Amino acid sequence: MAVKTVTLSEDAYLALAAVKGEGESFSDVVRRLTRTSRSLLDFAGAWKDVPEATVREMESFWKEAEGLSEEKRRREGRRLRQG
């Protein structure tokens, strides 16, 4: 396989090194980051380290948002019926 030399600024190198996995080459990192289509498997385990309290807060937020949305739909329906 042909090899090309690429020059990176120090901050770009550090950013690339920060996302480089163990046993992964820089070429592997570039390929991974520049793929145009992503598989759902790429996101597997992404939430495994999120604290349970944060998950509960997010669930609460979405339930509240859903309730607000439902209330807004009811109000809008009443307004439309009243003409």
N, C-alpha and C positions, 0 to 999 in steps of 0.2 A: 504494500500500500504506500502511495506517495505521502510525503510528509511536508507540511508547510510550517514556517516559523511565523508566529504572530506576536506583535508587541502590544503589551497592555500597560496601562498606567498602574501605579501601585494600588490605588483604591479599587480598580477594576479587578486586579489579581486577587485582592483580599476578599472581594465580594464573591468571586468565582470559587475561591478556596473554601469559603464559609458554607457553600452549598454542596461541596464535593463530599460524597459518601466514602466510607472506608472501602478500599479496594477499587474505587472508581477512578478512572483516568480523567484528566481535564477534557480530553476528547469526548469521553462518555458524558461528562457534565454538559458540555456544549450541545451534544446531540439531544440529551434529555430536555434541556431548557428550550431548545428551538424546534421541538416537534410541533407540528401544526395540529395534529389531532391527539386528544388525550383520552385515555381509557379511564373508566370509573375506578379501576384497580389502582391507578396512580394516587387516588385519594384514600385508599384503604388505610384505616388506622389513624387518619389525620386528627381525629378527635379523641384518641385514646388517653391523652395526657391532660385533657381539660378537666378541671376540678368539678366534682359533682355539684357543688354550690353554684357554679357558673351555669351548668346545664339547667338546674332548677330555675335560676334567674331568667334564662333565655326562654324556657317553657312558659314561665309566668308572663313574660313580655308578650309572647306570641298569643297566648290566651287572651290577654288584655287587649291587644291590637285586634284580634278577631272579634271580641265583644264590641269594641268601639266601631268597627266596620259594620257589624250587624245592626247596632243602634243607628248608625248613620243611614243604612239602607232603609230601616223602618221609618225614620224621620222623613227621608226623601220620598218614600212611598206615601206617607200621610200628606206631605206637601203637594204631591202630584194629584192625589185624590181630591184635595180641597180646591184644586184648580187655581 
